[in-house]
């Protein structure tokens, strides 16, 4: 009986050590993944600034003599939609949907970067603030247009990115619960 009790204790310790090791490895993997996302996030921000302020593709190589501003909500959206038959498909799609697509990654990554799973208002605020910084930079540097429609579309993009993040987290959590139940 004494031998089986000692063997049982050894077995329990081995199980405990393996479990602890798995937890520590999982924590380290999550930390490494979060660091990786942070690096991607900062590279993404640099890319957005480059694209919006310096990219020659969209005529940013030379600034305007004066700042261009649109403070009328839906003015540019309506203009691009109204004259879509006169414009190239690329111009219409870029101006109506480009900001949404460009800012969706921001909304997806911000909860990971700030380490808050449920951060709806923070994600919306951070996206709006980042968008305002971009638009203000355009105004100061006299490239592009400070446009309230862009602020709206960028924020919608961030919101969509955040919603995608929440779906991914929910699926991941469901997967882990099912795996743990086995």
For each residue, the residues with C-beta under 8 A, 3 or more apart:
1: 4 5
2: 5 6
3: 6 7
4: 1 7 8
5: 1 2 8 9
6: 2 3 9 10
7: 3 4 10 11
8: 4 5 11 12
9: 5 6 12 13
10: 6 7 13 14
11: 7 8 14 15
12: 8 9 15 16
13: 9 10 16 17
14: 10 11 17 18
15: 11 12 18 19
16: 12 13 19 20
17: 13 14 20 21
18: 14 15 21 22
19: 15 16 22 23
20: 16 17 23 24
21: 17 18 24 25
22: 18 19 25 26
23: 19 20 26 27
24: 20 21 27 28
25: 21 22 28 29
26: 22 23 29 30
27: 23 24 30 31
28: 24 25 31 32
29: 25 26 32 33
30: 26 27 33 34
31: 27 28 34 35
32: 28 29 35 36
33: 29 30 36 37
34: 30 31 37 38 112 113 115
35: 31 32 38 39
36: 32 33 39 40
37: 33 34 40 41 109 112 113
38: 34 35 41 42 112 113
39: 35 36 42 43
40: 36 37 43 44 109
41: 37 38 44 45 109 110 112 113
42: 38 39 45 46
43: 39 40 46 47
44: 40 41 47 48 105 106 109
45: 41 42 48 49 106 130
46: 42 43 49 50
47: 43 44 50 51
48: 44 45 51 52 102 106 134
49: 45 46 52 53 54 134 137
50: 46 47 53 54 55
51: 47 48 54 55 58 102
52: 48 49 55 60 134 137 138 143 144
53: 49 50 60 137 138 141 143 144
54: 49 50 51 60 61
55: 50 51 52 58 60
56: 59 60 61
57: 60
58: 51 55 144
59: 56 62
60: 52 53 54 55 56 57 143 144
61: 54 56
62: 59
63: 141 142 143
64: 67 68 142 143
65: 142
66: 142
67: 64 139 140 142 146
68: 64 142 144 145 146
69: 139 145 146 147
70: 75 76 145 146 147 148 149
71: 148
72: 75 148
73: 148 149 152
74: 77 78 149
75: 70 72 78 79 149
76: 70 79 80 95 145 147 149 150
77: 74 80 81 96 149 153
78: 74 75 81 82
79: 75 76 82 83
80: 76 77 83 84 87 91 92 95 96
81: 77 78 84 92 96
82: 78 79
83: 79 80 86 87
84: 80 81 87 92
85:
86: 83
87: 80 83 84 91 92
88: 91 92
89: 92 93
90: 93 94
91: 80 87 88 94 95
92: 80 81 84 87 88 89 95 96
93: 89 90 96 97 98
94: 90 91 97 98
95: 76 80 91 92 98
96: 77 80 81 92 93 153
97: 93 94 100 101
98: 93 94 95 101 102
99: 102 103 150 153 154 157
100: 97 103 104 153 154 156 157 160
101: 97 98 104 157
102: 48 51 98 99 105 154 157
103: 99 100 106 107 127 130 131 153 154 155 156 157 158 161
104: 100 101 107 108 157 158 160 161 164
105: 44 102 108 109 161
106: 44 45 48 103 109 110 126 127 130 157 158 161
107: 103 104 110 123 124 127 157 158 159 160 161 162 163 164 165
108: 104 105 111 112 161 162 164 165
109: 37 40 41 44 105 106 112 113 161 165
110: 41 106 107 113 114 119 122 123 126 127 158 162
111: 108 114 115 116 117 118 119 122 123 162 165
112: 34 37 38 41 108 109 115 165
113: 34 37 38 41 109 110
114: 110 111 119 122 126
115: 34 111 112
116: 111 119 122
117: 111 169
118: 111
119: 110 111 114 116 122 123 162
120: 123 124 162
121: 124 125
122: 110 111 114 116 119 125 126
123: 107 110 111 119 120 126 127 158 159 161 162 165
124: 107 120 121 127 128 155 158 159 162
125: 121 122 128 129
126: 106 110 114 122 123 129 130 158
127: 103 106 107 110 123 124 130 131 154 155 157 158 159 161 162
128: 124 125 131 132 151 154 155 158
129: 125 126 132 133
130: 45 103 106 126 127 133 134 154 158
131: 103 127 128 134 135 150 151 154 155 158
132: 128 129 135 136 151
133: 129 130 136 137
134: 48 49 52 130 131 137 138 150 154
135: 131 132 138 139 146 147 150 151
136: 132 133 139 140 146
137: 49 52 53 133 134 140 141
138: 52 53 134 135 141 142 143 144 145 146
139: 67 69 135 136 142 146
140: 67 136 137
141: 53 63 137 138
142: 63 64 65 66 67 68 138 139
143: 52 53 60 63 64 138
144: 52 53 58 60 68 138 147
145: 68 69 70 76 138 150
146: 67 68 69 70 135 136 138 139
147: 69 70 76 135 144 150 151
148: 70 71 72 73 151 152
149: 70 73 74 75 76 77 152 153
150: 76 99 131 134 135 145 147 153 154
151: 128 131 132 135 147 148 154 155
152: 73 148 149 155 156
153: 77 96 99 100 103 149 150 156 157
154: 99 100 102 103 127 128 130 131 134 150 151 157 158
155: 103 124 127 128 131 151 152 158 159
156: 100 103 152 153 159 160
157: 99 100 101 102 103 104 106 107 127 153 154 160 161
158: 103 104 106 107 110 123 124 126 127 128 130 131 154 155 161 162
159: 107 123 124 127 155 156 162 163
160: 100 104 107 156 157 163 164
161: 103 104 105 106 107 108 109 123 127 157 158 164 165
162: 107 108 110 111 119 120 123 124 127 158 159 165 166
163: 107 159 160 166 167
164: 104 107 108 160 161 167 168
165: 107 108 109 111 112 123 161 162 168 169
166: 162 163 169 170
167: 163 164 170 171
168: 164 165 171 172
169: 117 165 166 172 173
170: 166 167 173 174
171: 167 168 174 175
172: 168 169 175 176
173: 169 170 176 177
174: 170 171 177 178
175: 171 172 178 179
176: 172 173 179 180
177: 173 174 180 181
178: 174 175 181 182
179: 175 176 182
180: 176 177
181: 177 178
182: 178 179
